[in-house]
Amino acid sequence: MHRLIANTTYIVLGLFLVSSLTAAAYQWWFVWPVEKCDRAGAWWDAHDHQCLTPLPIWRITGRLPAPTAATRPKG
């Protein structure tokens, strides 16, 4: 009976260590890069696993954005 309890203890401890390391690896590989990218104000591409800088459409088309009420001169 003592051997069964000891083996069960080792199995549970091993499963706990494996699950803890798996959770830590998941955080390191998937969660932390996304949070770092969000803090930088960029976009996260989950398919390619990379952080991308947003590009305004006016840089592609060459048309400047229309002036808003805040930027329009008063008068």
N, CA and C atoms as a LAMMPS dump frame, in Angstrom:
ITEM: TIMESTEP
0
ITEM: NUMBER OF ATOMS
225
ITEM: BOX BOUNDS ff ff ff
-5.0000000000000000e+02 5.0000000000000000e+02
-5.0000000000000000e+02 5.0000000000000000e+02
-5.0000000000000000e+02 5.0000000000000000e+02
ITEM: ATOMS id mol type element x y z
1 1 1 N 0.818 -1.188 0
2 1 2 C 0 0 0
3 1 3 C 0.873 1.267 0
4 2 1 N 1.976 1.209 0.739
5 2 2 C 2.86 2.366 0.808
6 2 3 C 3.447 2.676 -0.577
7 3 1 N 3.788 1.667 -1.354
8 3 2 C 4.359 1.853 -2.683
9 3 3 C 3.337 2.496 -3.62
10 4 1 N 2.059 2.119 -3.497
11 4 2 C 0.999 2.689 -4.328
12 4 3 C 0.83 4.181 -4.034
13 5 1 N 0.861 4.547 -2.767
14 5 2 C 0.733 5.953 -2.391
15 5 3 C 1.937 6.752 -2.893
16 6 1 N 3.116 6.195 -2.766
17 6 2 C 4.318 6.88 -3.239
18 6 3 C 4.278 7.065 -4.757
19 7 1 N 3.9 6.04 -5.489
20 7 2 C 3.815 6.146 -6.955
21 7 3 C 2.75 7.157 -7.371
22 8 1 N 1.624 7.138 -6.688
23 8 2 C 0.563 8.098 -6.999
24 8 3 C 1.026 9.522 -6.716
25 9 1 N 1.768 9.713 -5.654
26 9 2 C 2.305 11.03 -5.327
27 9 3 C 3.237 11.521 -6.43
28 10 1 N 4.092 10.655 -6.909
29 10 2 C 5.019 11.039 -7.982
30 10 3 C 4.274 11.337 -9.28
31 11 1 N 3.247 10.579 -9.562
32 11 2 C 2.468 10.809 -10.783
33 11 3 C 1.754 12.156 -10.704
34 12 1 N 1.139 12.452 -9.563
35 12 2 C 0.437 13.722 -9.404
36 12 3 C 1.427 14.886 -9.451
37 13 1 N 2.559 14.741 -8.799
38 13 2 C 3.578 15.782 -8.835
39 13 3 C 4.094 15.995 -10.253
40 14 1 N 4.309 14.923 -10.985
41 14 2 C 4.765 15.028 -12.376
42 14 3 C 3.734 15.709 -13.249
43 15 1 N 2.455 15.368 -13.09
44 15 2 C 1.397 16.012 -13.871
45 15 3 C 1.293 17.5 -13.524
46 16 1 N 1.452 17.819 -12.254
47 16 2 C 1.418 19.218 -11.843
48 16 3 C 2.571 19.993 -12.467
49 17 1 N 3.765 19.444 -12.45
50 17 2 C 4.918 20.132 -13.033
51 17 3 C 4.765 20.313 -14.54
52 18 1 N 4.285 19.273 -15.21
53 18 2 C 4.098 19.365 -16.66
54 18 3 C 3.04 20.408 -16.998
55 19 1 N 1.932 20.418 -16.265
56 19 2 C 0.889 21.399 -16.548
57 19 3 C 1.352 22.816 -16.208
58 20 1 N 2.132 22.981 -15.161
59 20 2 C 2.655 24.302 -14.808
60 20 3 C 3.624 24.803 -15.877
61 21 1 N 4.501 23.94 -16.343
62 21 2 C 5.44 24.34 -17.394
63 21 3 C 4.725 24.632 -18.708
64 22 1 N 3.665 23.889 -18.989
65 22 2 C 2.88 24.132 -20.193
66 22 3 C 2.199 25.498 -20.118
67 23 1 N 1.63 25.823 -18.971
68 23 2 C 0.983 27.132 -18.804
69 23 3 C 1.999 28.261 -18.914
70 24 1 N 3.169 28.089 -18.34
71 24 2 C 4.206 29.12 -18.428
72 24 3 C 4.689 29.285 -19.872
73 25 1 N 4.859 28.205 -20.578
74 25 2 C 5.291 28.269 -21.98
75 25 3 C 4.229 28.939 -22.846
76 26 1 N 2.968 28.66 -22.566
77 26 2 C 1.883 29.295 -23.313
78 26 3 C 1.911 30.802 -23.082
79 27 1 N 2.082 31.225 -21.854
80 27 2 C 2.165 32.644 -21.544
81 27 3 C 3.352 33.281 -22.273
82 28 1 N 4.499 32.634 -22.223
83 28 2 C 5.713 33.175 -22.83
84 28 3 C 5.597 33.248 -24.348
85 29 1 N 4.981 32.247 -24.973
86 29 2 C 4.965 32.166 -26.433
87 29 3 C 3.794 32.914 -27.066
88 30 1 N 2.61 32.918 -26.409
89 30 2 C 1.421 33.49 -27.038
90 30 3 C 0.898 34.76 -26.364
91 31 1 N 0.876 34.831 -25.057
92 31 2 C 0.199 35.934 -24.372
93 31 3 C 1.094 37.16 -24.24
94 32 1 N 2.316 36.995 -23.777
95 32 2 C 3.2 38.142 -23.554
96 32 3 C 3.521 38.92 -24.827
97 33 1 N 3.777 38.278 -25.979
98 33 2 C 4.025 39.084 -27.189
99 33 3 C 2.805 39.91 -27.615
100 34 1 N 1.598 39.363 -27.428
101 34 2 C 0.392 40.1 -27.787
102 34 3 C 0.24 41.317 -26.884
103 35 1 N 0.458 41.143 -25.591
104 35 2 C 0.358 42.266 -24.662
105 35 3 C 1.418 43.333 -24.96
106 36 1 N 2.619 42.911 -25.288
107 36 2 C 3.687 43.865 -25.619
108 36 3 C 3.334 44.645 -26.887
109 37 1 N 2.768 43.968 -27.857
110 37 2 C 2.371 44.615 -29.103
111 37 3 C 1.232 45.609 -28.853
112 38 1 N 0.274 45.236 -28.028
113 38 2 C -0.826 46.137 -27.702
114 38 3 C -0.338 47.376 -26.975
115 39 1 N 0.612 47.218 -26.065
116 39 2 C 1.163 48.372 -25.352
117 39 3 C 1.879 49.326 -26.307
118 40 1 N 2.473 48.784 -27.358
119 40 2 C 3.178 49.617 -28.333
120 40 3 C 2.219 50.308 -29.3
121 41 1 N 0.944 49.939 -29.276
122 41 2 C -0.035 50.552 -30.168
123 41 3 C -0.04 49.955 -31.558
124 42 1 N 0.509 48.78 -31.716
125 42 2 C 0.566 48.132 -33.027
126 42 3 C -0.517 47.057 -33.126
127 43 1 N -0.547 46.372 -34.241
128 43 2 C -1.531 45.318 -34.483
129 43 3 C -0.846 43.971 -34.404
130 44 1 N -1.503 43.004 -33.774
131 44 2 C -0.963 41.655 -33.644
132 44 3 C -1.557 40.769 -34.719
133 45 1 N -0.706 40.111 -35.492
134 45 2 C -1.13 39.161 -36.514
135 45 3 C -0.959 37.763 -35.94
136 46 1 N -2.067 37.13 -35.565
137 46 2 C -2.007 35.827 -34.912
138 46 3 C -1.608 34.728 -35.898
139 47 1 N -1.929 34.905 -37.164
140 47 2 C -1.598 33.877 -38.151
141 47 3 C -0.085 33.756 -38.346
142 48 1 N 0.583 34.893 -38.484
143 48 2 C 2.028 34.888 -38.711
144 48 3 C 2.83 35.096 -37.429
145 49 1 N 2.133 35.367 -36.325
146 49 2 C 2.76 35.539 -35.011
147 49 3 C 3.788 36.673 -35.037
148 50 1 N 3.299 37.86 -35.475
149 50 2 C 4.188 39.011 -35.525
150 50 3 C 3.421 40.288 -35.219
151 51 1 N 4.164 41.286 -34.787
152 51 2 C 3.611 42.589 -34.432
153 51 3 C 3.812 43.527 -35.621
154 52 1 N 2.719 44.137 -36.082
155 52 2 C 2.787 44.975 -37.269
156 52 3 C 2.374 46.405 -36.946
157 53 1 N 3.031 47.352 -37.573
158 53 2 C 2.699 48.758 -37.393
159 53 3 C 1.563 49.116 -38.333
160 54 1 N 0.505 49.75 -37.818
161 54 2 C -0.606 50.131 -38.694
162 54 3 C -0.17 51.186 -39.705
163 55 1 N -0.689 51.086 -40.889
164 55 2 C -0.363 52.015 -41.965
165 55 3 C -1.633 52.752 -42.36
166 56 1 N -1.66 54.07 -42.23
167 56 2 C -2.865 54.819 -42.6
168 56 3 C -3.133 54.699 -44.104
169 57 1 N -4.41 54.66 -44.461
170 57 2 C -4.774 54.482 -45.867
171 57 3 C -4.33 55.666 -46.709
172 58 1 N -4.23 56.866 -46.1
173 58 2 C -3.831 58.021 -46.889
174 58 3 C -2.383 57.931 -47.344
175 59 1 N -1.583 57.141 -46.694
176 59 2 C -0.199 56.963 -47.155
177 59 3 C -0.15 56.122 -48.423
178 60 1 N -1.114 55.248 -48.582
179 60 2 C -1.16 54.404 -49.785
180 60 3 C -1.785 55.172 -50.941
181 61 1 N -2.914 55.86 -50.673
182 61 2 C -3.64 56.54 -51.744
183 61 3 C -3.071 57.909 -52.075
184 62 1 N -2.385 58.546 -51.121
185 62 2 C -1.846 59.872 -51.362
186 62 3 C -2.83 60.982 -51.044
187 63 1 N -4.072 60.639 -50.693
188 63 2 C -5.069 61.652 -50.342
189 63 3 C -5.013 61.9 -48.847
190 64 1 N -4.875 63.155 -48.466
191 64 2 C -4.841 63.501 -47.057
192 64 3 C -6.24 63.384 -46.463
193 65 1 N -6.322 63.09 -45.182
194 65 2 C -7.647 62.995 -44.56
195 65 3 C -8.346 64.355 -44.546
196 66 1 N -9.677 64.323 -44.581
197 66 2 C -10.462 65.557 -44.569
198 66 3 C -10.295 66.243 -43.219
199 67 1 N -10.251 67.572 -43.22
200 67 2 C -10.103 68.273 -41.944
201 67 3 C -11.353 68.08 -41.076
202 68 1 N -11.129 67.939 -39.793
203 68 2 C -12.239 67.792 -38.857
204 68 3 C -12.518 69.125 -38.201
205 69 1 N -13.553 69.171 -37.382
206 69 2 C -13.931 70.428 -36.707
207 69 3 C -12.815 70.911 -35.799
208 70 1 N -12.043 70.002 -35.246
209 70 2 C -10.972 70.387 -34.332
210 70 3 C -9.781 70.993 -35.073
211 71 1 N -9.542 70.594 -36.325
212 71 2 C -8.39 71.093 -37.071
213 71 3 C -8.76 72.19 -38.056
214 72 1 N -10.055 72.411 -38.303
215 72 2 C -10.507 73.431 -39.257
216 72 3 C -10.302 74.82 -38.66
217 73 1 N -9.769 75.775 -39.445
218 73 2 C -9.575 77.13 -38.905
219 73 3 C -10.927 77.802 -38.621
220 74 1 N -10.986 78.538 -37.519
221 74 2 C -12.227 79.223 -37.127
222 74 3 C -12.275 80.602 -37.784
223 75 1 N -13.473 80.944 -38.174
224 75 2 C -13.575 82.279 -38.706
225 75 3 C -14.513 82.444 -39.805
